[in-house]
Amino acid sequence: MNDRYDGYDQRNEQYELVGYDEFGQPVYRQVQQAPSYEQHSGYGYGYDPYATGQQPPVPPAPPQQQPAQSYDPYGTGTYDPYGQAAGTGEQPRVAQPSRQQTEQATAYIPQQAPPPQEPDRQDREYRTEQFSFVEEPDENSEDVIDWLKFTESRSERREEARRRGRNRVVALVVVLALCVVGGVGYLWYAGKLPFLSEDTAKSGAEAAAGPQNRDVIVVHLHNTKGGETLSALLVNNSTTGQGTTVLLPNTLALTDEDGTATTLRKSVDDDGSSGTSGAIDTLLGTDVEGTWRLDTPYLNNLVELVGDIDIDTNADVPDPAKKGTDLVHKGENQTLSGPMAVAYATYQGKGEAETAQLMRFGQVMQGVLRKLSSDPQAATTTVQTLAQILDPSLTEKDLGAFLAKLADHAKEGDYKTALLPVQQGGTLSEAAANSVVKDVLGGTVKAPAKGDSLRVAIKNATGVKTRTETARVALVNGGYTFVEGGTGTSLATSQVTYGDDAGKQDAVEVAKTLGLSTSAVKKGKAAANADVSVVLGQDYTGK
């Protein structure tokens, strides 16, 4: 082995271990250099202190204030080139270091792997991967872990709470916006917006004053157990958005197709649906579009289909199947099933007028409409489920669509029931003509269509009852439609009245037909259900 240093002496640069890097490699740093042999002893390159027979010259001793420079690179404790003063004579021979000592003293260069070590426990160097760490239990470690978990969970809960709060705010804003839009839309549709109320009221008044669109059908409730037939007009006023049931007394005076005087009760029995609807049109000036015959078993089924009805009853109705018990009890907001509704609608107590029974029928009809669907298709399905044989003038689809409109009015509270008042003898009073006929039914005087006969209302003020029949025969024979106007207080001179200038000539012809003077014709307020009104005075003889 040649231990000579050629050109560069690595022992002059010493390094010491300062730690390990992130990859487990040792990290060194250069230590302060001691004076070289060349500086202290003048020996240059080529000197071999280990050659046989040669004694290395003793270099001069370093200053005493630098004891750290005494250095034994081989760890033998026998060689101290700086420990004695130079020039004192021959120095003792230094023992040659062993190979192991030489390798152990070799300096390490950074980034170089350390040389392999002998398994000497005192000189062995360990790397990180050679250690296994044993975690010693610490009584405070669990507390630290719990605290960390608590802190983390608390932060998560705060974040979750903030997130939920934001979601709630967004949802609340969306709901409020929808409610506002829906509310404004409904108010606009209903015409109840404050800034539109004046215009709406003005337009509503104009609509009420102007021409109105009304759909009318007549319904007859036939009691299959031998009772009276009850009749009513169902009216849908699409102009004003109002629905009405107009109850018709059986004593109402009508004129049949040949001009013969009759009553509503007799007309239903004799003339059937078409003849009765025509007589009603003649009397009231309406345009009945169809007839709905509703027998009591079908009324029972209808109430069951809509899911019972709730009405305020005004009488206790006995149970026909159980004597001594009541099927329907008097009271507010009573729930009636199908059989109960039929019993209440057809009930007439002892000593009660016919109008009391009619009013109960009207209550049941309005209760049914409140429960019926306002969807035309659903209402038609209900009608079809009844499996009735309807009058040819009214199909199931037409009846379903019509009832759906009335049901919508009833649900909105825009529905009412009115009784057509008649005088003794079945004639209409002026109050009835002005309130129900004109306002509800719209039975104002209309110009007769081509081919239609003129309607003439006759009021007998002669004091002789037979004069009414005389006038009726004269008018029917003259091609006019007779309208019963009842009786009035005695009047000396007859009067013939027309409503507008277009009806003046018709009024003159009526006067001539009755044998009255044309001087009796004047413009004024005619009956609401007639084109020309005639009051027969004592000057009318019927000849």
Stockholm file with secondary structure:
# STOCKHOLM 1.0

chainA/1-543         MNDRYDGYDQRNEQYELVGYDEFGQPVYRQVQQAPSYEQHSGYGYGYDPYATGQQPPVPPAPPQQQPAQSYDPYGTGTYDPYGQAAGTGEQPRVAQPSRQQTEQATAYIPQQAPPPQEPDRQDREYRTEQFSFVEEPDENSEDVIDWLKFTESRSERREEARRRGRNRVVALVVVLALCVVGGVGYLWYAGKLPFLSEDTAKSGAEAAAGPQNRDVIVVHLHNTKGGETLSALLVNNSTTGQGTTVLLPNTLALTDEDGTATTLRKSVDDDGSSGTSGAIDTLLGTDVEGTWRLDTPYLNNLVELVGDIDIDTNADVPDPAKKGTDLVHKGENQTLSGPMAVAYATYQGKGEAETAQLMRFGQVMQGVLRKLSSDPQAATTTVQTLAQILDPSLTEKDLGAFLAKLADHAKEGDYKTALLPVQQGGTLSEAAANSVVKDVLGGTVKAPAKGDSLRVAIKNATGVKTRTETARVALVNGGYTFVEGGTGTSLATSQVTYGDDAGKQDAVEVAKTLGLSTSAVKKGKAAANADVSVVLGQDYTGK
#=GR chainA/1-543 SS CCCCCCSCCGGGSCEEEEEECTTSCEEEEECCCCCCHHHHHCCCTTCCTTSTTCCCCCCCCCCTTCGGGCCCTTSCSSCCTTSSCTTSSCCCCCCCCCHHHHHHHCCCCTTSCCCCCCSCTTTCCCCGGGCCCCCCCCTTHHHHHHHHHHHHHHHHHHHHHHHHHHHHHHHHHHHHHHHHHHHHHHHHHHTCCHHHHHHHHHHHHHHHHSCCCEEEEEEEEECTTSCCCEEEEEEEETTTTEEEEEEECTTCEEECTTSCEEEHHHHHHHTHHHHHHHHHHHHHCCCEEEEEEEEHHHHHHHHHHHTCEEEEECSCEECSSSTTCEEECCEEEEEECHHHHHHHHTCCCTTCCHHHHHHHHHHHHHHHHHHSCSSHHHHHHHHHHHTCCCCTTSCHHHHHHHHHHHHHHHHHTCEEEEECCBCTTSCBCHHHIIIIIIIISCCCCCCCCTTCCCEEEEEECSSCTHHHHHHHHHHHHTTCEEEEEEECSCCSSCEEEESSGGGHHHHHHHHHHHTCCGGGEEESCCCTTCSEEEEECTTCCCC
#=GC SS_cons         CCCCCCSCCGGGSCEEEEEECTTSCEEEEECCCCCCHHHHHCCCTTCCTTSTTCCCCCCCCCCTTCGGGCCCTTSCSSCCTTSSCTTSSCCCCCCCCCHHHHHHHCCCCTTSCCCCCCSCTTTCCCCGGGCCCCCCCCTTHHHHHHHHHHHHHHHHHHHHHHHHHHHHHHHHHHHHHHHHHHHHHHHHHHTCCHHHHHHHHHHHHHHHHSCCCEEEEEEEEECTTSCCCEEEEEEEETTTTEEEEEEECTTCEEECTTSCEEEHHHHHHHTHHHHHHHHHHHHHCCCEEEEEEEEHHHHHHHHHHHTCEEEEECSCEECSSSTTCEEECCEEEEEECHHHHHHHHTCCCTTCCHHHHHHHHHHHHHHHHHHSCSSHHHHHHHHHHHTCCCCTTSCHHHHHHHHHHHHHHHHHTCEEEEECCBCTTSCBCHHHIIIIIIIISCCCCCCCCTTCCCEEEEEECSSCTHHHHHHHHHHHHTTCEEEEEEECSCCSSCEEEESSGGGHHHHHHHHHHHTCCGGGEEESCCCTTCSEEEEECTTCCCC
//
